[in-house]
Amino acid sequence: MHWQTLASALFPQGHSIAEQDQFLSGTAQADGQTVAVIGTTEHAPIGIEIALAQARAVLATVREHPGRPIVMLVDTQGQRLRHRDEMLGINSYMAHLGKCVDLARRRGHKIVALVYDQALSGGFITSGLMADSCHALPAATIRVMGLPAMARITKVPEEVLTELARSNPVFAPGPENYLRMGGLQSIWDGDAAALAGHLAAALRQPAAGDMRAALGYERGGRKLAHTVIQAILGGHDAPVPAA
């Protein structure tokens, strides 16, 4: 879905979102209030320029509009794989963006992310996965690493990983698998007219901290993370099932 079509559906009360070099920013009316909108489009690779632009927009919202909700629209192919960006320390720029999002949350800004097209790798981690809640459209493409790349890195044959992906969502791409793992709060299905209602409901939802491990446990997609966390928080005597 093109970002302008998405914005018209999400914000029927109006918006002033602008695009510049695959970076989206502006404001919109949602559920009777003004929200800040920050995002990317056209499968944007996150280089140092977009990382800084997003961080600058987050900090400007914190500074100039205390408590204003932030809606993050995610469409990225991940971090930009260029020698220049690596030499300039793209990892630090992306970490800076993540810290800015966390600062906004700590200052009372409700942060809702929507993967409307593609979400890969570090570009997803420092945007959608840093939000209070992350949601996706049914046709979105989500993965941290493709199976061919995973096979090269782990030295596990691709056919083995493909077989594992049939039953284990950790190895499999797609919004349904990320929903099972708790990485997504929900999938926003329905027609375009329903999107504004989904967003309004997400903005009204009280922030409850990081519930991804608990959701993954409840949904059967991550069976050990929540148990291990509870064992650590509860003391060494808490039972931890064998992997």
MDAnalysis code that builds the backbone (N, CA, C; Angstrom):
import MDAnalysis as mda
import numpy as np

u = mda.Universe.empty(729, n_residues=243, atom_resindex=np.repeat(np.arange(243), 3), trajectory=True)
u.add_TopologyAttr("name", ["N", "CA", "C"] * 243)
u.add_TopologyAttr("resid", np.arange(1, 244))
u.add_TopologyAttr("resname", ["MET", "HIS", "TRP", "GLN", "THR", "LEU", "ALA", "SER", "ALA", "LEU", "PHE", "PRO", "GLN", "GLY", "HIS", "SER", "ILE", "ALA", "GLU", "GLN", "ASP", "GLN", "PHE", "LEU", "SER", "GLY", "THR", "ALA", "GLN", "ALA", "ASP", "GLY", "GLN", "THR", "VAL", "ALA", "VAL", "ILE", "GLY", "THR", "THR", "GLU", "HIS", "ALA", "PRO", "ILE", "GLY", "ILE", "GLU", "ILE", "ALA", "LEU", "ALA", "GLN", "ALA", "ARG", "ALA", "VAL", "LEU", "ALA", "THR", "VAL", "ARG", "GLU", "HIS", "PRO", "GLY", "ARG", "PRO", "ILE", "VAL", "MET", "LEU", "VAL", "ASP", "THR", "GLN", "GLY", "GLN", "ARG", "LEU", "ARG", "HIS", "ARG", "ASP", "GLU", "MET", "LEU", "GLY", "ILE", "ASN", "SER", "TYR", "MET", "ALA", "HIS", "LEU", "GLY", "LYS", "CYS", "VAL", "ASP", "LEU", "ALA", "ARG", "ARG", "ARG", "GLY", "HIS", "LYS", "ILE", "VAL", "ALA", "LEU", "VAL", "TYR", "ASP", "GLN", "ALA", "LEU", "SER", "GLY", "GLY", "PHE", "ILE", "THR", "SER", "GLY", "LEU", "MET", "ALA", "ASP", "SER", "CYS", "HIS", "ALA", "LEU", "PRO", "ALA", "ALA", "THR", "ILE", "ARG", "VAL", "MET", "GLY", "LEU", "PRO", "ALA", "MET", "ALA", "ARG", "ILE", "THR", "LYS", "VAL", "PRO", "GLU", "GLU", "VAL", "LEU", "THR", "GLU", "LEU", "ALA", "ARG", "SER", "ASN", "PRO", "VAL", "PHE", "ALA", "PRO", "GLY", "PRO", "GLU", "ASN", "TYR", "LEU", "ARG", "MET", "GLY", "GLY", "LEU", "GLN", "SER", "ILE", "TRP", "ASP", "GLY", "ASP", "ALA", "ALA", "ALA", "LEU", "ALA", "GLY", "HIS", "LEU", "ALA", "ALA", "ALA", "LEU", "ARG", "GLN", "PRO", "ALA", "ALA", "GLY", "ASP", "MET", "ARG", "ALA", "ALA", "LEU", "GLY", "TYR", "GLU", "ARG", "GLY", "GLY", "ARG", "LYS", "LEU", "ALA", "HIS", "THR", "VAL", "ILE", "GLN", "ALA", "ILE", "LEU", "GLY", "GLY", "HIS", "ASP", "ALA", "PRO", "VAL", "PRO", "ALA", "ALA"])
u.atoms.positions = np.array([
    [0.841, -1.191, 0.000],
    [0.000, 0.000, 0.000],
    [0.879, 1.245, 0.000],
    [0.600, 2.179, -0.891],
    [1.354, 3.422, -0.938],
    [1.096, 4.221, 0.334],
    [2.124, 4.938, 0.801],
    [1.989, 5.626, 2.082],
    [0.873, 6.670, 2.055],
    [0.632, 7.312, 0.907],
    [-0.428, 8.320, 0.858],
    [-1.811, 7.690, 0.976],
    [-1.980, 6.531, 0.362],
    [-3.241, 5.796, 0.510],
    [-3.434, 5.367, 1.953],
    [-2.353, 4.884, 2.555],
    [-2.404, 4.477, 3.962],
    [-2.758, 5.652, 4.860],
    [-2.101, 6.789, 4.649],
    [-2.336, 7.958, 5.497],
    [-3.780, 8.446, 5.395],
    [-4.338, 8.407, 4.193],
    [-5.734, 8.823, 4.028],
    [-6.683, 7.911, 4.795],
    [-6.351, 6.611, 4.831],
    [-7.196, 5.659, 5.554],
    [-7.004, 5.767, 7.060],
    [-5.755, 5.914, 7.500],
    [-5.473, 5.992, 8.935],
    [-5.980, 7.288, 9.557],
    [-5.902, 8.377, 8.786],
    [-6.188, 9.703, 9.336],
    [-7.283, 10.400, 8.513],
    [-8.508, 9.896, 8.551],
    [-9.586, 10.521, 7.774],
    [-9.906, 11.944, 8.237],
    [-9.476, 12.306, 9.454],
    [-9.699, 13.664, 9.948],
    [-8.655, 14.643, 9.426],
    [-7.675, 14.131, 8.669],
    [-6.685, 15.008, 8.050],
    [-5.273, 14.766, 8.541],
    [-4.297, 15.097, 7.689],
    [-2.892, 14.966, 8.060],
    [-2.056, 15.948, 7.250],
    [-0.849, 16.199, 7.709],
    [0.112, 17.054, 6.993],
    [1.445, 16.330, 6.889],
    [1.396, 15.072, 6.492],
    [2.600, 14.262, 6.368],
    [3.281, 14.581, 5.046],
    [4.599, 14.728, 5.091],
    [5.373, 15.007, 3.880],
    [6.471, 13.961, 3.730],
    [6.857, 13.699, 2.485],
    [7.938, 12.757, 2.192],
    [9.142, 13.505, 1.645],
    [10.312, 13.163, 2.143],
    [11.557, 13.711, 1.611],
    [12.617, 12.630, 1.645],
    [13.036, 12.179, 0.476],
    [14.079, 11.151, 0.368],
    [13.730, 9.913, 1.186],
    [12.504, 9.428, 1.008],
    [11.986, 8.202, 1.622],
    [11.715, 8.335, 3.132],
    [11.840, 9.548, 3.660],
    [11.564, 9.806, 5.071],
    [10.228, 10.521, 5.201],
    [9.371, 10.026, 6.079],
    [8.050, 10.599, 6.307],
    [8.019, 11.320, 7.643],
    [7.416, 12.491, 7.670],
    [7.250, 13.201, 8.936],
    [6.102, 14.192, 8.811],
    [5.514, 14.506, 9.946],
    [4.414, 15.458, 9.965],
    [3.501, 15.188, 11.133],
    [2.290, 15.702, 11.034],
    [1.291, 15.485, 12.067],
    [-0.004, 15.022, 11.428],
    [-0.889, 14.490, 12.270],
    [-2.182, 14.018, 11.783],
    [-3.183, 14.068, 12.921],
    [-4.453, 13.982, 12.561],
    [-5.525, 13.907, 13.540],
    [-5.977, 12.449, 13.641],
    [-5.967, 11.917, 14.847],
    [-6.376, 10.533, 15.073],
    [-7.102, 10.429, 16.397],
    [-8.296, 9.881, 16.364],
    [-9.086, 9.691, 17.573],
    [-9.270, 11.014, 18.328],
    [-9.471, 12.099, 17.593],
    [-9.744, 13.383, 18.214],
    [-8.548, 14.107, 18.789],
    [-7.335, 13.690, 18.448],
    [-6.150, 14.353, 18.966],
    [-5.083, 14.448, 17.874],
    [-4.111, 15.325, 18.103],
    [-2.998, 15.462, 17.173],
    [-1.915, 14.463, 17.527],
    [-1.412, 13.771, 16.517],
    [-0.316, 12.826, 16.725],
    [0.840, 13.208, 15.804],
    [2.050, 12.904, 16.232],
    [3.220, 13.048, 15.375],
    [3.364, 11.779, 14.546],
    [3.715, 11.935, 13.284],
    [3.893, 10.795, 12.392],
    [5.330, 10.790, 11.881],
    [6.009, 9.668, 12.074],
    [7.404, 9.517, 11.651],
    [7.527, 8.162, 10.970],
    [8.196, 8.118, 9.830],
    [8.305, 6.822, 9.180],
    [9.165, 6.832, 7.946],
    [9.067, 5.743, 7.187],
    [9.837, 5.578, 5.962],
    [8.943, 4.954, 4.900],
    [9.401, 5.025, 3.652],
    [8.609, 4.487, 2.553],
    [9.531, 3.965, 1.457],
    [8.941, 3.280, 0.485],
    [9.662, 2.732, -0.657],
    [10.785, 1.792, -0.226],
    [10.524, 0.972, 0.782],
    [11.509, 0.009, 1.294],
    [12.823, 0.714, 1.644],
    [12.750, 1.830, 2.311],
    [13.926, 2.668, 2.548],
    [15.037, 1.912, 3.271],
    [16.265, 1.977, 2.751],
    [17.402, 1.480, 3.534],
    [17.759, 2.519, 4.587],
    [17.956, 2.091, 5.812],
    [18.227, 3.050, 6.886],
    [19.722, 3.328, 6.949],
    [20.108, 4.455, 6.353],
    [21.478, 4.929, 6.465],
    [21.560, 5.991, 7.549],
    [22.718, 6.605, 7.658],
    [22.900, 7.569, 8.747],
    [21.958, 8.759, 8.602],
    [21.634, 9.163, 7.351],
    [20.788, 10.340, 7.151],
    [19.369, 10.096, 7.665],
    [18.767, 8.961, 7.297],
    [17.392, 8.683, 7.740],
    [17.361, 8.391, 9.234],
    [18.372, 7.701, 9.744],
    [18.413, 7.439, 11.187],
    [18.431, 8.748, 11.972],
    [19.255, 9.703, 11.518],
    [19.319, 11.000, 12.194],
    [18.033, 11.791, 12.013],
    [17.431, 11.709, 10.823],
    [16.184, 12.440, 10.580],
    [15.074, 11.934, 11.487],
    [14.977, 10.612, 11.641],
    [13.957, 10.051, 12.530],
    [14.230, 10.448, 13.980],
    [15.488, 10.358, 14.401],
    [15.834, 10.729, 15.773],
    [15.525, 12.202, 16.025],
    [15.852, 13.044, 15.039],
    [15.592, 14.487, 15.184],
    [14.089, 14.754, 15.312],
    [13.281, 14.033, 14.541],
    [11.834, 14.226, 14.611],
    [11.271, 13.782, 15.952],
    [11.795, 12.680, 16.487],
    [11.351, 12.207, 17.800],
    [11.700, 13.238, 18.869],
    [12.943, 13.720, 18.862],
    [13.375, 14.679, 19.876],
    [12.618, 15.998, 19.764],
    [12.307, 16.418, 18.540],
    [11.539, 17.655, 18.366],
    [10.145, 17.513, 18.966],
    [9.551, 16.333, 18.816],
    [8.230, 16.099, 19.403],
    [8.302, 16.140, 20.918],
    [9.323, 15.504, 21.479],
    [9.488, 15.500, 22.942],
    [9.686, 16.914, 23.458],
    [10.489, 17.682, 22.753],
    [10.824, 19.034, 23.203],
    [9.672, 20.013, 23.022],
    [8.996, 19.955, 21.881],
    [8.004, 20.974, 21.546],
    [6.571, 20.582, 21.851],
    [6.293, 19.278, 21.972],
    [4.921, 18.824, 22.193],
    [4.898, 17.698, 23.238],
    [5.143, 18.042, 24.487],
    [5.214, 17.009, 25.528],
    [3.960, 16.141, 25.570],
    [4.167, 14.832, 25.599],
    [3.069, 13.890, 25.724],
    [2.329, 13.569, 24.435],
    [2.680, 14.208, 23.327],
    [1.970, 13.939, 22.066],
    [2.266, 12.508, 21.601],
    [1.241, 11.735, 21.257],
    [1.472, 10.379, 20.743],
    [2.286, 10.405, 19.452],
    [3.051, 9.345, 19.239],
    [3.867, 9.213, 18.039],
    [3.441, 7.949, 17.296],
    [3.117, 8.098, 16.019],
    [2.779, 6.965, 15.161],
    [3.940, 6.745, 14.196],
    [4.504, 5.539, 14.207],
    [5.632, 5.211, 13.349],
    [5.151, 4.307, 12.209],
    [5.352, 4.747, 10.981],
    [4.967, 3.984, 9.799],
    [6.211, 3.314, 9.233],
    [6.213, 1.990, 9.213],
    [7.434, 1.229, 8.918],
    [7.377, 0.600, 7.534],
    [8.358, 0.942, 6.718],
    [8.592, 0.286, 5.428],
    [10.078, 0.410, 5.137],
    [10.845, -0.616, 5.488],
    [12.298, -0.542, 5.363],
    [12.884, -1.887, 4.997],
    [13.950, -1.853, 4.212],
    [14.689, -3.065, 3.876],
    [15.815, -3.320, 4.867],
    [15.872, -2.530, 5.944],
    [16.918, -2.704, 6.949],
    [18.000, -1.650, 6.800],
    [19.076, -1.827, 7.527],
    [20.133, -0.834, 7.474],
    [20.817, -0.846, 6.114],
    [21.297, 0.321, 5.707],
    [21.930, 0.458, 4.395],
    [23.301, -0.214, 4.408],
    [23.509, -1.117, 3.483],
    [24.751, -1.903, 3.434],
    [25.759, -1.217, 2.515],
    [26.351, -0.160, 3.019],
    [27.383, 0.556, 2.279],
    [28.623, 0.717, 3.148],
    [29.787, 0.675, 2.499],
    [31.040, 0.842, 3.227],
    [31.062, 2.189, 3.946],
    [30.546, 3.235, 3.273],
    [30.534, 4.574, 3.886],
    [29.782, 4.578, 5.199],
    [28.576, 3.984, 5.200],
    [27.767, 3.990, 6.419],
    [28.421, 3.161, 7.522],
    [29.032, 2.041, 7.135],
    [29.708, 1.211, 8.137],
    [30.891, 1.963, 8.737],
    [31.680, 2.632, 7.902],
    [32.840, 3.367, 8.404],
    [32.433, 4.541, 9.288],
    [31.268, 5.127, 9.015],
    [30.779, 6.241, 9.832],
    [30.072, 5.768, 11.097],
    [29.894, 4.459, 11.234],
    [29.306, 3.925, 12.467],
    [27.795, 3.884, 12.448],
    [27.223, 3.253, 11.402],
    [25.765, 3.193, 11.292],
    [25.142, 2.553, 12.529],
    [25.858, 1.619, 13.154],
    [25.312, 0.983, 14.364],
    [25.077, 2.005, 15.466],
    [25.943, 2.975, 15.585],
    [25.771, 4.007, 16.619],
    [24.614, 4.936, 16.289],
    [24.439, 5.252, 15.014],
    [23.334, 6.107, 14.604],
    [21.987, 5.413, 14.889],
    [21.937, 4.102, 14.595],
    [20.694, 3.375, 14.831],
    [20.440, 3.201, 16.324],
    [21.515, 3.008, 17.091],
    [21.358, 2.937, 18.543],
    [20.853, 4.267, 19.095],
    [21.352, 5.360, 18.528],
    [20.885, 6.697, 18.936],
    [19.390, 6.846, 18.676],
    [18.936, 6.372, 17.518],
    [17.507, 6.429, 17.209],
    [16.710, 5.633, 18.236],
    [17.156, 4.428, 18.538],
    [16.464, 3.610, 19.538],
    [16.399, 4.293, 20.891],
    [17.477, 4.953, 21.279],
    [17.503, 5.650, 22.570],
    [16.530, 6.834, 22.569],
    [16.417, 7.516, 21.429],
    [15.482, 8.642, 21.347],
    [14.041, 8.170, 21.485],
    [13.719, 7.041, 20.844],
    [12.374, 6.480, 20.976],
    [12.109, 6.091, 22.425],
    [13.108, 5.492, 23.073],
    [12.944, 5.099, 24.477],
    [12.782, 6.328, 25.367],
    [13.519, 7.391, 25.070],
    [13.369, 8.641, 25.831],
    [11.950, 9.172, 25.706],
    [11.409, 9.161, 24.489],
    [10.046, 9.646, 24.288],
    [9.061, 8.836, 25.118],
    [9.229, 7.541, 25.141],
    [8.335, 6.688, 25.940],
    [8.434, 7.047, 27.421],
    [9.658, 7.216, 27.896],
    [9.859, 7.544, 29.315],
    [9.294, 8.912, 29.670],
    [9.187, 9.796, 28.678],
    [8.616, 11.132, 28.911],
    [7.097, 11.147, 28.728],
    [6.506, 9.976, 28.536],
    [5.048, 9.900, 28.497],
    [4.417, 9.938, 27.127],
    [5.205, 9.750, 26.070],
    [4.655, 9.725, 24.716],
    [4.231, 8.302, 24.365],
    [2.948, 8.118, 24.035],
    [2.463, 6.837, 23.546],
    [3.017, 6.621, 22.150],
    [3.633, 5.453, 21.897],
    [4.269, 5.186, 20.606],
    [3.650, 3.934, 19.996],
    [3.026, 4.110, 18.832],
    [2.380, 3.007, 18.115],
    [3.045, 2.878, 16.749],
    [3.465, 1.665, 16.402],
    [4.108, 1.421, 15.119],
    [3.217, 0.542, 14.247],
    [3.266, 0.797, 12.948],
    [2.525, -0.012, 11.987],
    [3.445, -0.381, 10.832],
    [3.658, -1.684, 10.643],
    [4.393, -2.170, 9.474],
    [3.378, -2.270, 8.341],
    [3.484, -1.367, 7.373],
    [2.476, -1.336, 6.316],
    [2.976, -1.946, 5.012],
    [4.286, -2.221, 4.930],
    [4.802, -2.842, 3.718],
    [5.902, -3.842, 4.051],
    [7.082, -3.380, 4.376],
    [8.216, -4.268, 4.599],
    [8.967, -3.852, 5.846],
    [9.435, -4.822, 6.619],
    [10.213, -4.536, 7.822],
    [11.296, -5.591, 7.957],
    [12.528, -5.184, 7.783],
    [13.646, -6.108, 7.827],
    [14.737, -5.596, 8.750],
    [15.369, -6.508, 9.422],
    [16.652, -6.295, 10.072],
    [16.649, -5.105, 11.036],
    [17.805, -4.419, 11.110],
    [17.975, -3.346, 12.083],
    [17.044, -2.182, 11.889],
    [16.595, -1.964, 10.645],
    [15.648, -0.877, 10.426],
    [14.336, -1.103, 11.138],
    [13.963, -2.349, 11.333],
    [12.742, -2.704, 12.065],
    [12.983, -2.670, 13.565],
    [14.149, -3.132, 13.985],
    [14.457, -3.216, 15.416],
    [14.439, -1.834, 16.054],
    [14.999, -0.829, 15.365],
    [15.109, 0.503, 15.971],
    [13.892, 1.381, 15.708],
    [12.875, 0.839, 15.079],
    [11.655, 1.616, 14.860],
    [10.460, 0.851, 15.414],
    [9.917, -0.082, 14.635],
    [8.719, -0.798, 15.060],
    [8.858, -1.549, 16.359],
    [9.987, -2.225, 16.550],
    [10.142, -3.031, 17.758],
    [10.472, -2.196, 18.986],
    [10.717, -0.901, 18.818],
    [10.954, -0.016, 19.957],
    [9.670, 0.647, 20.446],
    [8.580, 0.471, 19.722],
    [7.317, 1.132, 20.075],
    [6.654, 0.445, 21.265],
    [5.697, 1.143, 21.879],
    [4.894, 0.527, 22.941],
    [4.130, -0.669, 22.395],
    [3.625, -0.524, 21.182],
    [2.948, -1.637, 20.518],
    [3.233, -1.554, 19.032],
    [3.455, -2.727, 18.424],
    [3.743, -2.789, 17.006],
    [2.680, -3.643, 16.333],
    [2.148, -3.160, 15.227],
    [1.075, -3.833, 14.509],
    [1.494, -3.944, 13.043],
    [0.753, -4.710, 12.259],
    [1.103, -4.886, 10.852],
    [-0.140, -5.094, 10.016],
    [-0.044, -4.742, 8.751],
    [-1.079, -5.086, 7.790],
    [-0.887, -6.540, 7.362],
    [-1.954, -7.219, 6.960],
    [-1.844, -8.649, 6.623],
    [-0.839, -8.948, 5.517],
    [-0.677, -8.038, 4.568],
    [0.214, -8.291, 3.436],
    [1.651, -7.839, 3.690],
    [1.955, -7.397, 4.892],
    [3.303, -6.912, 5.193],
    [4.325, -8.044, 5.125],
    [5.545, -7.676, 4.815],
    [6.669, -8.612, 4.822],
    [7.550, -8.284, 6.010],
    [7.721, -9.245, 6.921],
    [8.515, -9.011, 8.124],
    [9.507, -10.152, 8.301],
    [10.756, -9.812, 8.463],
    [11.761, -10.799, 8.832],
    [13.008, -10.076, 9.309],
    [13.713, -10.713, 10.221],
    [14.973, -10.145, 10.685],
    [16.100, -10.558, 9.741],
    [16.021, -11.784, 9.247],
    [17.033, -12.254, 8.311],
    [16.412, -13.320, 7.421],
    [16.636, -13.229, 6.119],
    [16.140, -14.241, 5.204],
    [16.823, -15.574, 5.431],
    [16.152, -16.649, 5.102],
    [16.714, -17.981, 5.332],
    [18.024, -18.218, 4.582],
    [18.178, -17.758, 3.332],
    [19.475, -17.935, 2.676],
    [20.621, -17.258, 3.434],
    [20.378, -16.021, 3.892],
    [21.409, -15.321, 4.665],
    [21.654, -16.006, 6.004],
    [20.569, -16.483, 6.637],
    [20.704, -17.184, 7.905],
    [21.541, -18.447, 7.744],
    [21.344, -19.138, 6.621],
    [22.114, -20.354, 6.365],
    [23.599, -20.041, 6.222],
    [23.917, -18.926, 5.545],
    [25.323, -18.554, 5.382],
    [25.964, -18.195, 6.708],
    [25.213, -17.494, 7.560],
    [25.772, -17.043, 8.833],
    [25.919, -18.195, 9.821],
    [24.893, -19.023, 9.939],
    [24.888, -20.090, 10.947],
    [25.556, -21.370, 10.471],
    [25.810, -21.487, 9.143],
    [26.370, -22.698, 8.545],
    [25.410, -23.881, 8.628],
    [24.135, -23.601, 8.901],
    [23.100, -24.636, 8.883],
    [22.516, -24.671, 7.469],
    [22.396, -25.846, 6.851],
    [21.875, -25.911, 5.489],
    [20.510, -25.238, 5.367],
    [20.306, -24.542, 4.260],
    [19.067, -23.808, 4.054],
    [17.848, -24.721, 4.090],
    [17.979, -25.948, 3.563],
    [16.843, -26.863, 3.571],
    [16.456, -27.262, 4.990],
    [17.446, -27.334, 5.892],
    [17.142, -27.626, 7.298],
    [16.374, -26.463, 7.920],
    [16.836, -25.227, 7.652],
    [16.146, -24.052, 8.172],
    [14.736, -23.937, 7.602],
    [14.579, -24.274, 6.336],
    [13.258, -24.231, 5.719],
    [12.312, -25.199, 6.399],
    [12.804, -26.370, 6.729],
    [11.977, -27.353, 7.426],
    [11.636, -26.878, 8.840],
    [12.607, -26.304, 9.528],
    [12.347, -25.770, 10.870],
    [11.308, -24.656, 10.825],
    [11.333, -23.860, 9.763],
    [10.403, -22.735, 9.648],
    [8.958, -23.185, 9.515],
    [8.750, -24.440, 9.117],
    [7.378, -24.927, 8.965],
    [6.667, -25.045, 10.316],
    [7.436, -25.283, 11.374],
    [6.817, -25.499, 12.683],
    [7.265, -24.499, 13.745],
    [8.341, -23.756, 13.473],
    [8.876, -22.842, 14.479],
    [8.857, -21.423, 13.922],
    [8.063, -20.530, 14.485],
    [7.945, -19.166, 13.946],
    [9.224, -18.362, 14.055],
    [10.154, -18.768, 14.913],
    [11.405, -18.034, 15.046],
    [12.171, -18.025, 13.730],
    [12.039, -19.087, 12.960],
    [12.762, -19.195, 11.700],
    [11.963, -18.695, 10.500],
    [10.712, -18.357, 10.703],
    [9.822, -18.089, 9.571],
    [9.467, -16.606, 9.482],
    [9.393, -16.068, 8.257],
    [8.987, -14.670, 8.079],
    [7.469, -14.531, 8.090],
    [7.007, -13.282, 7.995],
    [5.572, -13.025, 7.867],
    [4.939, -12.514, 9.138],
    [3.887, -11.685, 9.016],
    [3.247, -11.097, 10.200],
    [2.616, -12.132, 11.128],
    [2.081, -13.239, 10.590],
    [1.450, -14.246, 11.442],
    [2.460, -14.855, 12.407],
    [3.678, -15.111, 11.922],
    [4.706, -15.695, 12.779],
    [5.187, -14.703, 13.830],
    [5.304, -13.434, 13.453],
    [5.705, -12.426, 14.432],
    [4.596, -12.165, 15.446],
    [3.368, -12.355, 15.048],
    [2.262, -12.274, 15.992],
    [2.374, -13.398, 17.014],
    [2.653, -14.621, 16.563],
    [2.800, -15.761, 17.466],
    [3.952, -15.563, 18.440],
    [5.024, -14.939, 17.973],
    [6.191, -14.718, 18.834],
    [6.010, -13.540, 19.789],
    [4.951, -12.763, 19.603],
    [4.737, -11.602, 20.467],
    [5.375, -10.336, 19.954],
    [6.067, -10.417, 18.808],
    [6.683, -9.217, 18.249],
    [5.658, -8.221, 17.750],
    [4.507, -8.715, 17.348],
    [3.389, -7.861, 16.953],
    [2.281, -7.965, 17.985],
    [1.670, -6.839, 18.293],
    [0.513, -6.834, 19.170],
    [-0.708, -7.387, 18.435],
    [-0.851, -7.006, 17.155],
    [-1.996, -7.468, 16.384],
    [-1.758, -7.237, 14.905],
    [-2.595, -7.865, 14.081],
    [-2.608, -7.637, 12.643],
    [-3.891, -6.885, 12.319],
    [-3.752, -5.770, 11.636],
    [-4.901, -4.918, 11.357],
    [-5.556, -5.353, 10.050],
    [-6.463, -6.304, 10.137],
    [-7.168, -6.766, 8.953],
    [-8.415, -5.921, 8.714],
    [-9.141, -6.227, 7.679],
    [-10.312, -5.438, 7.314],
    [-9.980, -4.474, 6.188],
    [-10.971, -3.747, 5.706],
    [-10.748, -2.819, 4.600],
    [-10.115, -1.523, 5.102],
    [-9.850, -0.614, 4.172],
    [-9.177, 0.632, 4.521],
    [-9.956, 1.433, 5.561],
    [-11.268, 1.343, 5.511],
    [-12.086, 2.103, 6.463],
    [-11.877, 1.645, 7.893],
    [-11.405, 0.412, 8.074],
    [-11.216, -0.126, 9.422],
    [-9.911, 0.341, 10.052],
    [-8.969, 0.853, 9.236],
    [-7.647, 1.181, 9.761],
    [-7.692, 2.286, 10.817],
    [-8.506, 3.296, 10.596],
    [-8.596, 4.382, 11.572],
    [-9.096, 3.865, 12.912],
    [-10.026, 2.921, 12.884],
    [-10.524, 2.329, 14.122],
    [-9.459, 1.521, 14.837],
    [-8.657, 0.769, 14.076],
    [-7.556, 0.016, 14.675],
    [-6.564, 0.958, 15.355],
    [-6.237, 2.049, 14.671],
    [-5.286, 3.001, 15.241],
    [-5.842, 3.651, 16.504],
    [-7.099, 4.041, 16.466],
    [-7.713, 4.660, 17.647],
    [-7.670, 3.707, 18.833],
    [-7.955, 2.430, 18.597],
    [-7.928, 1.449, 19.675],
    [-6.514, 1.295, 20.230],
    [-5.506, 1.305, 19.340],
    [-4.120, 1.171, 19.792],
    [-3.678, 2.378, 20.612],
    [-4.121, 3.563, 20.217],
    [-3.756, 4.770, 20.958],
    [-4.415, 4.805, 22.337],
    [-5.590, 4.206, 22.443],
    [-6.291, 4.192, 23.729],
    [-5.765, 3.119, 24.670],
    [-5.083, 2.126, 24.131],
    [-4.605, 1.012, 24.950],
    [-3.553, 1.504, 25.940],
    [-3.735, 1.280, 27.250],
    [-2.730, 1.730, 28.222],
    [-1.395, 1.025, 27.991],
    [-0.320, 1.766, 28.153],
    [1.011, 1.172, 28.036],
    [1.232, 0.213, 29.199],
    [1.647, -1.005, 28.887],
    [1.803, -2.034, 29.917],
    [3.218, -2.570, 29.993],
    [4.190, -1.815, 29.452],
    [5.559, -2.296, 29.463],
    [5.786, -3.286, 28.325],
    [6.934, -3.910, 28.344],
    [7.302, -4.851, 27.281],
    [6.627, -6.199, 27.543],
    [5.588, -6.492, 26.774],
    [4.814, -7.726, 26.948],
    [5.123, -8.767, 25.884],
    [6.175, -8.560, 25.085],
    [6.419, -9.456, 23.954],
    [6.714, -10.884, 24.382],
    [7.535, -11.064, 25.408],
    [7.843, -12.421, 25.847],
    [6.595, -13.115, 26.388],
    [5.778, -12.378, 27.154],
    [4.555, -12.965, 27.716],
    [3.565, -13.319, 26.611],
    [3.427, -12.433, 25.613],
    [2.525, -12.714, 24.501],
    [3.020, -13.911, 23.688],
    [4.328, -13.975, 23.470],
    [4.883, -15.104, 22.740],
    [4.652, -16.418, 23.457],
    [4.707, -16.381, 24.790],
    [4.445, -17.583, 25.587],
    [2.969, -17.982, 25.480],
    [2.084, -17.006, 25.616],
    [0.648, -17.284, 25.534],
    [0.247, -17.820, 24.165],
    [0.888, -17.311, 23.118],
    [0.513, -17.688, 21.757],
    [1.283, -18.898, 21.235],
    [2.204, -19.414, 22.043],
    [2.934, -20.612, 21.663],
    [4.065, -20.398, 20.688],
    [4.465, -19.148, 20.460],
    [5.540, -18.880, 19.513],
    [6.906, -18.783, 20.141],
    [6.959, -18.374, 21.415],
    [8.219, -18.337, 22.176],
    [7.938, -19.023, 23.502],
    [8.440, -20.209, 23.656],
    [8.031, -21.046, 24.781],
    [8.935, -20.915, 26.011],
    [10.098, -20.313, 25.874],
    [11.028, -20.273, 27.002],
    [11.347, -18.862, 27.496],
    [11.271, -17.859, 26.627],
    [11.726, -16.523, 27.014],
    [11.009, -16.013, 28.269],
    [9.677, -16.088, 28.276],
    [8.913, -15.576, 29.420],
    [9.227, -16.367, 30.679],
    [9.352, -17.684, 30.551],
    [9.640, -18.521, 31.715],
    [11.006, -18.194, 32.298],
    [11.989, -18.000, 31.437],
    [13.338, -17.653, 31.910],
    [13.330, -16.293, 32.592],
    [12.626, -15.322, 32.010],
    [12.544, -13.992, 32.614],
    [11.918, -14.065, 33.997],
    [10.825, -14.824, 34.109],
    [10.166, -14.954, 35.404],
    [11.045, -15.668, 36.413],
    [11.830, -16.636, 35.962],
    [12.738, -17.349, 36.867],
    [13.800, -16.404, 37.411],
    [14.316, -15.530, 36.531],
    [15.329, -14.572, 36.962],
    [14.738, -13.567, 37.947],
    [13.543, -13.075, 37.639],
    [12.906, -12.098, 38.507],
    [12.466, -12.710, 39.827],
    [12.092, -13.996, 39.795],
    [11.582, -14.636, 40.986],
    [12.594, -15.332, 41.866],
    [13.828, -15.458, 41.384],
    [14.832, -16.124, 42.176],
    [15.326, -17.377, 41.504],
    [16.409, -17.936, 42.029],
    [17.041, -19.088, 41.399],
    [16.238, -20.363, 41.562],
    [15.299, -20.405, 42.456],
    [14.529, -21.634, 42.702],
    [13.357, -21.806, 41.739],
    [13.071, -20.784, 40.921],
    [11.946, -20.893, 40.004],
    [12.269, -21.914, 38.930],
    [11.328, -22.828, 38.602],
    [11.612, -23.877, 37.625],
    [11.740, -23.332, 36.217],
    [12.706, -23.825, 35.492],
    [12.908, -23.468, 34.091],
    [12.883, -24.769, 33.293],
    [11.946, -24.911, 32.352],
    [11.881, -26.142, 31.587],
    [13.092, -26.323, 30.698],
    [13.419, -27.573, 30.402],
    [14.528, -27.879, 29.527],
    [14.211, -27.429, 28.114],
    [15.210, -26.970, 27.403],
    [15.011, -26.499, 26.025],
    [14.738, -27.681, 25.118],
])
